[in-house]
Amino acid sequence: MRFEYAGLGAPELKGCSEAHVFVDVEADLTIIDDDREFWREASFPVVELAVALWVWKKVPGSRRKDFEFDSLSLEDRWRVRIVHLDSAWRLVEDGAGKSVYGASLSAGDVDAEIDRFSLELRRACVDIFGPWIEEFLPPVRA
């Protein structure tokens, strides 16, 4: 699993609050799973996703529930989830009456990708918007 983004920006950013950052900072998001494109969506709230993934990751493994992203800016629940299935974690895309499953991953692999994505996004956001935005991003370390 790998979270990739392109075209990071915020053309409609009107303030410096968490809600503004979560809704208005967007990028085109692609999720790669097992060397293939699993999901792609334009103008996705990537900061809000990174924070939600980081909060989810903080829950200890035995108590961690499936990840579902309930966004401030998406009309419905995001169709991509990370679920615990057969003692491994897998991406699931629910749509058109069927579910598509990704490769089996360890909790460590999932957590490492969340850290990588969050750190890369943090660096890019600070470069583009300045250090004020750091308070709204996951506090990951290199």
C-alpha positions in Angstrom: 0.0 0.0 0.0 1.3 3.4 -0.9 -0.5 6.8 -0.8 0.7 9.1 -3.5 -0.5 12.7 -4.2 0.1 15.3 -6.9 -0.9 18.9 -7.5 -1.0 19.8 -3.8 -2.6 23.2 -3.4 -5.4 25.2 -1.8 -6.8 27.7 -4.3 -9.9 28.2 -2.2 -8.2 28.5 1.2 -9.9 31.3 3.1 -8.6 30.9 6.6 -6.1 29.3 8.9 -8.3 27.1 11.0 -8.4 23.3 11.1 -11.6 23.2 9.2 -10.2 25.4 6.4 -7.0 23.4 6.1 -8.9 20.0 6.2 -11.4 21.1 3.6 -9.4 23.4 1.3 -5.9 21.8 1.1 -6.3 19.3 -1.7 -4.3 17.1 -4.0 -5.0 14.4 -6.5 -4.7 11.1 -4.5 -3.7 7.8 -5.8 -3.4 4.6 -3.7 -1.0 2.0 -5.1 -1.5 -1.6 -3.9 0.7 -4.5 -5.0 2.2 -2.4 -7.8 -1.2 -1.5 -9.3 -3.5 1.5 -9.0 -6.1 0.7 -6.4 -7.8 4.1 -6.2 -7.5 7.5 -7.7 -9.5 10.7 -6.9 -8.9 14.3 -7.9 -9.0 17.2 -5.4 -8.9 15.0 -2.4 -8.6 16.4 1.2 -5.2 14.9 1.8 -4.3 16.7 5.1 -7.6 15.6 6.6 -6.9 12.0 5.4 -3.3 12.1 6.8 -4.6 13.3 10.2 -7.3 10.6 10.3 -4.8 7.9 9.4 -2.4 9.1 12.1 -5.1 9.1 14.8 -6.2 5.6 13.8 -2.6 4.4 13.8 -2.1 5.6 17.4 -4.6 2.9 18.7 -2.7 -0.2 19.9 -2.9 -3.1 17.4 -5.1 -5.4 19.4 -7.7 -2.6 20.0 -7.5 -1.0 16.5 -10.7 -1.2 14.6 -11.1 -1.0 10.8 -10.2 2.4 9.3 -13.1 4.4 7.7 -12.6 8.0 6.7 -15.5 10.2 7.5 -14.5 13.5 5.9 -15.7 17.1 6.5 -15.7 17.7 2.8 -16.8 14.4 1.1 -20.5 14.0 0.6 -20.6 10.4 1.6 -18.3 8.0 3.5 -15.1 7.4 1.5 -15.4 4.1 -0.3 -11.8 3.0 0.6 -11.3 1.4 4.0 -8.5 -0.5 5.7 -9.8 -3.6 7.4 -8.4 -6.4 9.6 -9.1 -9.7 7.8 -7.5 -13.1 8.3 -4.9 -11.7 10.8 -3.7 -9.1 8.3 -4.7 -5.6 7.1 -6.1 -5.0 3.7 -7.4 -2.1 1.6 -11.0 -2.5 0.6 -12.9 -0.4 -2.0 -16.6 -0.7 -1.7 -18.5 0.3 -4.8 -21.0 -0.7 -7.5 -22.3 -3.5 -5.3 -19.0 -5.3 -4.8 -15.9 -5.0 -2.8 -12.3 -5.1 -4.1 -9.6 -6.2 -1.7 -5.9 -5.3 -1.7 -2.9 -7.3 -0.7 -2.5 -8.5 2.9 -0.2 -6.3 5.0 1.2 -6.4 8.5 0.3 -3.7 11.0 3.9 -2.5 10.8 3.8 -2.1 7.0 0.5 -0.1 7.2 1.9 2.1 10.0 5.2 2.7 8.1 3.2 3.8 5.1 1.1 6.2 7.2 4.2 7.7 8.7 5.9 8.0 5.2 2.8 9.6 3.7 2.3 12.0 6.6 5.9 13.1 6.8 6.1 13.7 3.0 2.8 15.6 3.1 4.0 17.7 6.1 7.1 18.7 4.3 5.3 19.7 1.2 2.7 21.7 3.0 5.3 23.6 5.0 7.2 24.3 1.7 4.0 25.6 0.0 2.0 27.3 2.8 4.7 28.1 5.4 5.3 26.9 9.0 1.9 28.0 10.3 0.3 24.9 8.8 2.3 22.5 10.9 -0.1 22.6 13.8 -2.8 21.0 11.7 -0.6 18.1 10.4 0.3 14.8 12.1 3.4 15.2 14.4 5.5 12.6 12.7 9.3 12.5 12.8 11.8 11.6 10.2 
